[in-house]
């Protein structure tokens, strides 16, 4: 994926009440790789944080939320995961530190 297909979300925009939520809209690819860095509210990197991942299927009414699993950040606070992409899919990421 080139830079034009990247989605950048600042940590300050997704930190909310001790958790983070980001809706991602992606190009029509079969799978996409999503990565990020976990920050504290004071903008310090948080190593070894758990990040839960939930798929939101908006093609259903009401939208169906499916818990996919958990990934972990490394010692630099970086995490990454490959996710399926379909029209009307969104993902919710919540860090646990």
C-alpha positions as CSV (number, residue, x, y, z in Angstrom):
1,X,0.0,0.0,0.0
2,X,1.3,3.4,-0.9
3,X,1.1,6.5,1.3
4,X,-2.0,7.7,-0.6
5,X,-3.8,4.6,0.8
6,X,-2.7,5.2,4.4
7,X,-5.0,6.4,7.1
8,X,-3.4,8.5,9.9
9,X,-5.2,9.1,13.1
10,X,-3.5,11.2,15.8
11,X,-3.5,9.6,19.2
12,X,-5.1,12.7,20.7
13,X,-8.1,12.3,18.4
14,X,-8.7,8.6,19.4
15,X,-8.0,8.8,23.2
16,X,-11.3,9.1,24.9
17,X,-12.2,8.1,28.4
18,X,-9.2,5.7,28.7
19,X,-10.0,4.0,25.4
20,X,-9.8,4.6,21.7
21,X,-12.2,4.2,18.9
22,X,-11.4,4.8,15.3
23,X,-13.6,4.2,12.3
24,X,-11.6,3.2,9.3
25,X,-12.8,3.4,5.7
26,X,-10.5,1.6,3.3
27,X,-10.1,1.1,-0.4
28,X,-11.5,-2.0,-2.1
29,X,-8.8,-4.5,-1.2
30,X,-9.3,-8.0,0.1
31,X,-7.2,-7.4,3.1
32,X,-5.6,-4.3,4.6
33,X,-2.9,-3.9,7.2
34,X,-3.7,-1.5,10.0
35,X,-1.0,-0.3,12.4
36,X,-0.8,2.2,15.1
37,X,1.0,3.4,18.3
38,X,-0.6,3.3,21.7
39,X,-0.2,6.6,23.6
40,X,-1.2,7.6,27.1
41,X,-3.3,10.8,27.6
42,X,-0.1,12.6,28.3
43,X,1.2,11.4,24.9
44,X,3.8,8.9,26.2
45,X,4.2,5.7,24.3
46,X,2.7,2.7,26.2
47,X,4.6,-0.6,25.6
48,X,2.9,-4.1,25.8
49,X,-0.7,-2.8,25.6
50,X,-3.5,-5.0,24.6
51,X,-5.7,-3.8,21.7
52,X,-9.1,-5.4,21.2
53,X,-10.5,-5.4,17.7
54,X,-14.2,-5.5,16.8
55,X,-15.6,-5.7,13.3
56,X,-18.7,-3.6,12.7
57,X,-20.8,-4.9,9.8
58,X,-23.0,-2.0,8.8
59,X,-24.7,-3.9,6.0
60,X,-27.0,-5.3,8.7
61,X,-29.7,-3.3,10.6
62,X,-28.8,-2.8,13.4
63,X,-25.1,-3.1,12.6
64,X,-23.6,-6.4,13.8
65,X,-20.5,-6.2,16.0
66,X,-18.2,-9.2,15.9
67,X,-15.3,-9.4,18.3
68,X,-12.3,-10.5,16.3
69,X,-9.6,-10.8,19.0
70,X,-6.8,-9.0,20.7
71,X,-3.3,-8.0,19.5
72,X,-0.5,-6.4,21.6
73,X,1.8,-3.5,21.1
74,X,5.5,-4.1,21.2
75,X,8.0,-2.3,23.5
76,X,7.7,0.8,21.3
77,X,3.9,0.9,21.6
78,X,3.5,-0.2,18.0
79,X,0.8,-2.8,17.0
80,X,-0.3,-4.1,13.6
81,X,-2.9,-6.4,12.2
82,X,-4.2,-7.6,8.8
83,X,-7.9,-7.3,8.5
84,X,-10.5,-8.3,5.8
85,X,-12.0,-5.5,3.8
86,X,-15.6,-5.4,2.5
87,X,-18.0,-2.6,1.7
88,X,-19.8,-1.5,4.9
89,X,-17.1,-2.9,7.3
90,X,-15.7,-0.7,10.0
91,X,-13.4,-1.6,12.8
92,X,-13.3,-0.5,16.5
93,X,-9.9,-0.6,18.3
94,X,-9.8,-0.3,22.1
95,X,-6.5,-0.3,24.0
96,X,-6.1,-1.8,27.5
97,X,-3.1,-0.5,29.3
